[in-house]
């Protein structure tokens, strides 16, 4: 599965900044509309309003002009995947905690200049976190070490300078854990449906 995401990076040159969030509801709720409504109110400035659903002819280009987080939304048997692909800023931890009150939430994020983070939340709080996962000597972890043991094993099996492989491992680990992933075709499609949130809080 690491090779799958290596191929995604090879084909999609603009994924050098992203925030990938997978939400697994514990039962029938929360639904995707509730998750997006929470994101819009907590991450953006549009509390109490629904996010905007839009079709973008060329999402990578148009999203840069939106001046707000733009998400691809993917659904699978395990839950939903939300891919913010313009800034790579991680969801604020209070937002992740709020979404995880009735769900399991996995997140991987990075920016062009760093910020490589993977975390897991459930029951309204962060349970495990790994920062700087692309740098073996600088990697920091906190929370339950068992939660991210599979990711740790993947990372330790890669060369120290294989940064694309390490990012691919983070996405592969989340797909294995949560059953939701994405491929290159889904993020390069034209006339694609996206969700635009409110302007993020600085």
C-alpha positions in Angstrom: 0.0 0.0 0.0 3.0 2.3 0.5 3.7 1.8 -3.2 0.1 2.9 -4.0 0.7 6.3 -2.4 4.1 6.6 -3.9 2.4 6.4 -7.2 -0.2 9.0 -6.2 2.6 11.4 -5.3 4.4 10.6 -8.6 1.2 11.4 -10.6 -0.1 14.3 -8.5 2.7 16.9 -8.0 0.7 19.2 -5.8 0.3 17.0 -2.8 3.3 18.5 -1.0 0.9 20.2 1.4 -2.2 18.4 2.6 -4.4 17.5 5.6 -6.0 14.1 5.4 -8.7 13.4 7.9 -10.6 10.1 8.2 -13.7 9.9 10.4 -15.2 6.6 11.4 -18.6 7.0 13.2 -19.1 4.7 16.1 -22.7 4.0 15.0 -25.0 5.7 12.5 -24.1 9.1 13.8 -22.4 11.5 13.2 -23.3 11.7 9.5 -21.1 13.4 7.0 -23.3 16.5 7.0 -22.8 16.9 10.8 -19.1 16.4 10.5 -18.8 19.1 7.8 -21.1 21.5 9.8 -18.8 21.0 12.8 -15.7 21.7 10.7 -17.3 24.8 9.3 -18.1 26.2 12.7 -14.9 25.1 14.4 -12.2 25.5 11.8 -13.8 28.3 9.9 -15.7 31.4 10.8 -19.1 30.2 9.6 -20.4 28.7 12.8 -24.0 27.6 12.5 -23.9 27.6 8.7 -23.6 24.8 6.2 -20.4 24.7 4.2 -20.6 25.5 0.5 -20.8 22.6 -1.9 -19.4 23.4 -5.3 -18.2 21.8 -8.5 -14.7 23.0 -9.5 -13.6 22.5 -13.1 -9.9 22.3 -12.0 -9.9 21.9 -8.2 -6.1 22.4 -7.6 -6.1 25.7 -9.5 -9.5 27.0 -8.3 -8.9 26.0 -4.7 -5.9 28.4 -4.5 -8.2 31.3 -5.3 -10.9 30.3 -2.8 -9.1 31.8 0.2 -10.7 29.1 2.4 -10.1 25.4 3.1 -11.3 23.3 0.1 -12.0 19.6 0.7 -12.4 16.6 -1.4 -14.8 14.3 0.4 -14.5 10.5 -0.1 -16.8 7.8 1.3 -16.0 4.2 1.9 -17.3 1.4 4.1 -15.1 2.5 7.0 -16.3 6.2 7.0 -15.3 9.4 5.3 -12.1 10.9 4.1 -11.6 14.6 4.0 -8.7 15.9 2.0 -7.6 19.5 2.3 -5.0 20.0 -0.4 -3.9 23.6 -0.5 -2.3 24.6 2.8 -1.5 21.4 4.7 -2.3 23.0 8.0 -3.4 20.4 10.5 -6.9 20.7 12.0 -6.6 22.4 15.4 -6.6 19.8 18.1 -9.9 21.1 19.7 -11.6 20.6 16.4 -10.2 17.0 16.1 -11.4 16.3 19.6 -14.9 17.7 19.0 -15.3 15.6 15.9 -14.1 12.5 17.7 -16.8 12.6 20.5 -18.8 9.9 18.7 -16.2 8.7 16.2 -12.6 7.6 15.6 -10.6 10.2 13.8 -7.3 9.8 12.1 -5.3 12.7 10.7 -2.1 13.1 8.6 -0.9 16.5 7.7 2.2 18.3 6.3 3.2 21.5 4.7 5.9 22.4 2.2 8.2 23.4 5.0 7.4 20.8 7.6 4.7 20.1 10.2 4.6 16.4 9.4 2.1 15.0 12.0 -0.1 11.9 12.4 -2.6 11.6 15.2 -5.5 9.5 16.4 -8.5 10.8 18.4 -11.5 9.1 20.0 -14.0 9.8 22.8 -13.4 13.6 22.4 -9.6 13.6 22.9 -6.3 12.9 21.2 -5.1 9.4 22.1 -1.9 9.2 20.1 0.3 11.6 18.2 3.5 11.5 16.1 5.3 14.7 15.1 8.1 15.0 12.5 7.5 11.5 11.4 9.6 12.0 8.2 12.7 12.6 10.4 13.7 9.4 12.3 16.1 11.3 14.6 13.6 14.0 15.4 10.4 12.0 15.6 8.4 12.8 18.7 5.5 10.7 20.0 3.0 11.0 22.9 -0.1 9.1 23.9 -0.7 5.4 23.7 2.3 3.9 21.9 0.4 0.9 20.8 -1.9 3.0 18.6 0.8 4.0 16.1 2.9 0.8 16.4 2.1 -0.2 12.8 3.1 3.2 11.5 6.4 3.1 13.5 7.2 -0.3 11.9 6.5 1.0 8.4 8.7 4.1 9.0 11.6 2.1 10.5 11.6 -0.1 7.4 12.3 2.8 5.1 15.6 4.6 4.3 16.1 7.7 6.4 16.1 10.0 3.3 13.0 8.5 1.8 10.6 11.4 2.6 8.0 10.5 -0.1 8.0 7.0 1.2 7.5 8.2 4.8 4.5 10.4 3.7 3.2 7.5 1.7 3.5 5.2 4.8 1.4 7.7 6.9 -1.4 7.5 4.3 -1.1 3.8 3.9 -1.2 3.3 7.7 -4.4 5.3 8.0 -6.0 3.4 5.1 -5.1 0.1 6.8 -6.5 1.3 10.1 -9.6 3.0 8.9 -10.5 1.5 5.6 -10.6 4.8 3.7 -8.1 6.0 1.1 -7.8 7.8 -2.2 -6.1 7.4 -5.5 -4.6 9.7 -8.1 -7.6 9.6 -10.4 -9.9 10.9 -7.7 -7.8 14.0 -6.9 -7.1 14.9 -10.5 -10.6 14.6 -11.8 -12.1 17.7 -13.6 -15.5 19.0 -12.7 -15.2 17.5 -9.3 -17.5 18.1 -6.3 -15.7 19.8 -3.4 -16.7 21.4 -0.1 -15.5 25.0 0.7 -15.4 25.9 4.4 -15.4 29.4 5.9 -12.3 31.5 6.1 -10.0 29.8 8.6 -9.1 31.4 11.9 -5.5 32.8 11.7 
